């Protein structure tokens, strides 16, 4: 060719090459467009053979042309003929399918091979061109599927009734995945049995009823006829000695599966990339023509493409399962139950072709009985998106534990996303709810705004600064503080719920607001709807064909904590502080009718306040909360968190946290921007 071909070609939309590729047909020397198309593709100085030894074939996939293939023959070889064009056209079509991947579900299936008459369909295909066209159409149908059952069904639909009247497909049990080595004996299981649909209206011969005689399982004995046929890989006629023995072993009792004399059945092994994964049995009725020798080549082509497709489907299914498990393990397994708020969530993957996404939600208990509500969406659908999502979610949890305000959390998430790569961006909404003050603080990073549903059914879209997505860099985030009335429900969601090919995002948000309001009004005046019912009703607005993106939904019901259930004091860091803390705690417990807990609470409050006074120079805070449990919180400005340890007999201190861990139902410690909080809980009597 006079040198290396160019790596990339800037194809002019109005050029000859574009016209040739759009036409989608092979181009030889008989066309005047070949030479100008080659100059565009290879450059002006390329040297190619003369005569009909050059063939330019467009790579036409399900969604259009994806490239071009140039076939060349040396001058000492024969020219390309019509049969060669057909063969290379079929090869190019398969290459285009591999390049473009799985076509969309809406892409129509190719029409079945033409049939001149019923007699021609049931008889053998005697012309080589007919066989080639049939194999091309059948393999395209098989290669188009990505699911195991779809591949087997495609094989059955392709051969019935053009090639055979019945078919049995037996697959290895279990099917090996990728390079893994099977253990144990080779066992075949009947996966599908099918026959010519026209036989349903006629009295089919029982000798060719493919759905009945084959057993569910068949163990292949080493050295048997079936083992030798499978090891040989090539299809065989079942009237041969080896084929007859293999058929009897495969179907069990040979008397129940008696075939007419002659070449009425072909047994074709299915060999994947590494090993035999099954076998196919093609059958013809007594009144049909017997199989010919050339039909063995057709059966081999069908078996090869089916086996490779099955290998691909099993591997893809394993990868999709791993990706789905990865996605779900990165989401919360259960939601927490912090005081003053109730939570519910939903996650729906996108369409089957793009199940892995970067949507996530989270609810993180914070010091001071607060809770952080997070919803985010990493752009893209891939394993990389899911991995980035997991890293951002972990970062958000860590930042939340530091007690940072929402806008600071988004700022640090933005920095983390830039460290992961400039091409990774995400939207995120981070909110902090305080059940004591009945307030919520929200910061937004390019995410759809939340919807607040009030008791009685009034729903509103909260207005807030939209902000830039995480990963843009150099952007300030702004937080807004809003009222969170008791009984109201906040809906946080990702854009998959409100945006699709059928509607834009703001239309979807308005539909979400209306749907939430309708569900709220059905609950009755002044009564909020059940959270689970609300989530299900909201998801009903997404139709089965309207899920282009995965969906994360987090619903938070604000119950709050009434002022009468909260007691708060500030204690000076002096020696009298523990005694004062004990007296305040006892009086509060008496007012709440919780005297049974008085001795234990006094002891633990005294221990923790004493420890706080030793390590701080500023006032120590003491807060008691009465919800479904009794919670006590002691705060100071020392950042070091206490650690539980076993004190030695000679130690004068170190036993306070041991007492807390033994007497309290739960306890913990968390850092704040101003210090730390140590808390413990008791179950209410």
Phi, psi and omega in degrees: 000000177083026180128178182287145177289152178296146181290316179232151180232123175277101186274122178288131182302331182259010183280174180291321181299318178298320179296319180295315181292323178294327179293329174075017182241150179297144186235124178242194182291345179286356179249138178286352181274351187294310184299312177296327177293321178292324177297322177292323185280318188252348184099167187284342187256012182285149177241123180234159180300157177267168179074195183276050177246016178232131179221122178254118186240120174294144174267101186257113177264187181298330183252019179121184183287131181246359180168197180214149176238133180246120181252133182232143173237140180294159182299335181277002179255168181288162179283163174289131178250180184300320180294324179295319178300320181293317180297312182292329174296319178294317178299318180294323177297320178293320178298321179295322176297318179294323180291314185278345179080201183287128177290158178297155183299334182281353182288128184292146177288150180293150180293152178295161180300144183297144180231119182290324182197168178298323180294320179292325181292320183278341179277167178291150178274106190273339182268138180298321180296320178296318178297318181296316178297320179296314180297320179299313180294320181293316182291328175298318179295319180292317185289339184289333186277153175242349182259144182302310181296324179294322179294314180295318178296322177298320176298315181296316180292331182287325186266344181258124355260012187296323185249321181216164179266341179209161183209140172239132177240117178244131182240156180297144180235111356274163179286130177290150181248122176062232184265006182293145182267127178294148176247148179086180182289163177281117181239129178255138177239137176295118182262322181203140173230131184215163178213174180300122181303334180294340180290343181296336181261003181233171177274092183289148178292131181295340180287346179237033175271099189283350186270351190253310197281335186289133179285170180290322183230147177218115177273124182276114181280135178301136179083355180285169179299320180295320178296321180292320178295318180293324180290328179287341174073326185283143176296151180225153170283143183278000175271358174280159181303313180293319180294322180294317178293321179295319179295318179298320179291322182290319186265359179085241182288111182297333181295332180279355183224054181283128179257152175297161179295153178098184184275078183256358181212145175236129176255114185244118176293148175256110180245122177278204182290333186244323190202170177290130182242006179159195180207156178236137178244116177262134186234146172230144181287167181300324183281350178275159177293145175295162173292151175254171181299321180295337178293337175296325177293320177297314179298322179295318178297314180298317181293320180297310181296322180293317181296315178295322177295321179294317175305314180297318182293319180294317179293318178295320178297321177295316180296319179295322178294317179297317180296320180294319177296320177300315180300314186285328178290339177277352176263158180299131177290319175221156177267146179289171178235068180289159181291144173082007181207144174241144189231149171211151184212158175219146171224128178235125176290166180282196179302162185302329183283349182214057187287331186275124180223189184241021179280141176209161174220160181199152172227119190238113175297137182241163175302151180078024178066013176277170178216137176264133178247125186230136170222132181217166183211109174280133183290137178108166178227099181191172174298327178296318178299317179295321179293318177297319178302315180298321179291319179293322179295318178297319178297318179297321178296318179295316180294324179297322180294343178276355178075023180286150176293159185304318182294328177289324177298315179295324178298315180289326175297322178297317178295321179295319179297323178292326177292329179285341179144140184293339183274355182264120177228157181207153169258152184204144173233124184237123182230146177236122181253131177249109183288343180282314180272353182056044179231154177226136179247127188232137171233143188235139176237076176069021185259153175302142184290150179285163177245131180252120179257118180273156174302135183104344173110358178281125181241140180222147174270119184290132179269130180201159177300130184291322181072169178264155179297157174293136181105346178291316177087144176070026182242136175273138177255146184239138179250147175238146178248128186230160173289143175237082186296147179299137181088350178282157181235129178258128179252115173253138189206166173258167189291346176298338179283330190242353184230137178200185177293339185268345181205151177277172190294321183286329172295318179295322178296319178295321176295322177296316179299316180293320180295317178296319179297320179297315178296322179294322180290330179293337180287343179107162182299129175073005182245130178281149178288159176297139185299316182295319177296319180298316179298316180295318180295322180295320181290340179294343179287350179261116180285166181297330179262015187244020183252081178276345186221156175288160187231130170240132182227130178232121180247130182236121177263122183273106173267324180073173175236122185291152182302329180292347179258015181232131174232131187221137178219156173241122186248132176292143182284075181227171184296333182278355184298316180299319178296317179296322179296322179296316181295318180296319180295318181295317180297320181293318180294325177295319179293331180267007181060042178238038183299335181299334181268359189303310185297314182294316182295317179301315182298312183290322177298318180297316180297313185288323178293321177300316180295321179294319181297326182292333189247009183225159176242002180246167182303146177261136180261144177228125180224133175247135179234131177249107173236227173287347173229170172260122183241134179238132182234129177240123183241147175212178185262011177274125186282341184290129179277140178289149180236136179286129177213159179268118182284145175281160182301334183269353181286142178273343180220186180098007182255355184296309181292332176297318176295319180300314183293331181277326187265324185279154175291316177214155175205166180184176179216145181214146178279149172238166176296339180252007181150237181207168174228133171247131185226159172212160183228148173235143172289138179288139179300000000 
